[in-house]
């Protein structure tokens, strides 16, 4: 059912009914999770998203409908509804879409072992082993271990002749440990994901992975929260990823810019970061989540957002690019067929610099080393310009050395200030993605990748305690 | 008919020889209208059917499901569930699926204006939200406004009980207002989220959003230090949802992830805080006659004048302790394993209104919005949030707007002092009905 022929048939039916332009999306996504909670199998779930979505455009009006019922009658009903909505919409707003040359392509993640074909028992045994070993460690009172396996197939056809098929397979394991020390209980969680098949799960020593998390949780439960205030900070790869995603990524999304909601509006050509900072959004990058084409069928190449500190562009969809007089950058993405697209990041990261990581600590008499392991995520209000994120157990730096572990660290800053304070960028680029979460916006979650090199910033607000 | 799906699933599983089976189906028909500075941007609508199947063989439990695109999909979900269940280890804590499914009496859960929507009316609402802000204040404009309508049909049944069905509606409206003046920028959003249009007043929400967006223009940081704080109801709800709610859910308690473990009967919050969970309270988003396992909802006092009274249970966590479910089973999607969560959360009123709380503040901040409060740590009780819209108060007077300041502290220390007070006026949104709150001391990290 999720094939190009069905998509073409739906496209034809949509055009026959008067649509001037149309995009048809078909999707099937299978997600399998095995969860152990403190020695007990809590769930083993295989779920499936399947269906199709149609976007039609008539006289500048846009309508979108979706259905999960794939019989002929339900599909045609959805098409009729899309046309009806589009006609209503055309009485109000007028939108236009940047034309794109038709593309025909098929992108497929190669894998050796299909994760969904592996015997359930093998998966259960692996998660059980990691989880039960963890709760046996002294100081650990509770642990949740989760295996995640995913396959997402999308077919996109457009009235301009684009036919794109994207098939992504990803696997990963997440572990969260709760440690108790006296009256203090603290949790630390981390996850590691790979794009590819089950062979990646087989290769990794997951007990060692969980043990490191457990030890960090135990140490964190024995540590203090940092004194709140403004710090010089050395920021690791993972926190840099969070920082760029929250502090800059969302504000550079074209829909917010067009709506006047982003603080980066009308700032192209302005200096918005230190000249050491170059930020890109790339569809295909090692360690990231592959987005070769977006959900409008536009190729996602590499977009330079900030070049040596100067704002160069925004992330766009076909309509926002028209409005902003830019090229579409392939950033129109939808969680699944039950949503039309929004402008979203793909793999958003900073290019590496020339410093060695250890050099970033030199000369810092009092500061903080912000660490990503155990980070919970972040949030931004792009119209106010304020962002925040919660990060993992981190270290107070004294006299150039990370010496004292602190827990419960959150940082906050201003989009237009924070990256101007960066005074050193290391050479250790690292990008990661996750099959357990992603980025949330407008009620939709999409998989993203983020990261960058270690950096040092002269000023960041740290709360805690 | 959605009940037919449930019936069919139960039949198929029973034939395959399972010990227990539960089938949960939700059909959702939704319409969205989105507007921005460019006018009405997009209309969308659609229909989805999601089904979850839980089968039990001995003490082996498996939950499977997803969207279904035709009736045969259900059969294959059941077959997969049974196949996987057979290979799983037993859950030694498993007792049974809920027995005695049923319904409580609920009101204000369905609005015919949403079931059969007049699209023109809702387009007019979005247009009003788009233009009204700049009419109220020239420094303001609406960056986005949206309306979402859904009709939801839920049906659930298991090996023990009658199939339960309930239809309800959902209505949410969001407006984001941005304000600019002399190179300064600010923004604020307001929302109406409820099952019906009963208390919906679009003018009121856009006025509120405009007022806060404009008055927080030119916000700055305050010095790092201790302050008094007043949270408006929406901000207070965010704190409760992020820190207190996970801690009163029985699964966190049983697994050692709640700081409230062993605290029943103890004074853990201020005596001015009485907090109730009530799935039968009329007209909130969590108002429904049965929970996500088909167990009737009910009212229970969780904190009585600050004393912890009890936890929230689904069937699994209740039976582990030999208790009954409190009607608090929650599922994100019908095919997830249920866990305990709030139905509706009500905080009992105190006296006066927001301005009465503010006028007694010597040195503090009224907080209209935060970000990142949901990243706080319910396991340790550590509250962290960043203020995006606040007002610095000195001797009861508003002095200047505040943003970019991180507030931190242990929630059980912050909300415990006898000086904590709540307003008599309540606000409702989503699953909450609650007052504004005054907090005598909290640490802010700023300049």
Interface residues (C-beta under 8 A of the other chain):
Chain A: X1 X35 X37 X38 X40 X41 X42 X43 X44 X45 X46 X47 X48 X49 X50 X51 X53 X61 X62 X63 X64 X65 X66 X67 X68 X69 X70 X71 X74 X78 X81 X85 X86 X88 X89 X92 X93 X94 X95 X119 X120 X121 X124 X128 X141 X142 X178 X180 X184 X185 X186 X187 X225 X228 X229 X230 X255 X256 X258 X259 X260 X261 X263 X323 X338 X340 X376 X377 X378 X379 X380 X381 X383 X384 X385 X386 X387 X388 X389 X390 X407 X408 X410 X411 X412 X413 X414 X461 X462 X463 X464 X465
Chain B: X35 X36 X37 X38 X39 X40 X41 X42 X43 X44 X45 X46 X47 X48 X49 X50 X61 X62 X63 X64 X65 X66 X67 X68 X69 X70 X73 X80 X84 X87 X88 X89 X91 X92 X93 X119 X123 X127 X141 X143 X144 X176 X178 X185 X186 X187 X216 X219 X221 X224 X251 X255 X256 X257 X259 X333 X335 X336 X337 X369 X371 X372 X374 X375 X376 X377 X379 X380 X382 X384 X385 X386 X388 X389 X403 X404 X405 X406 X407 X408 X409 X443 X444 X445 X446 X447
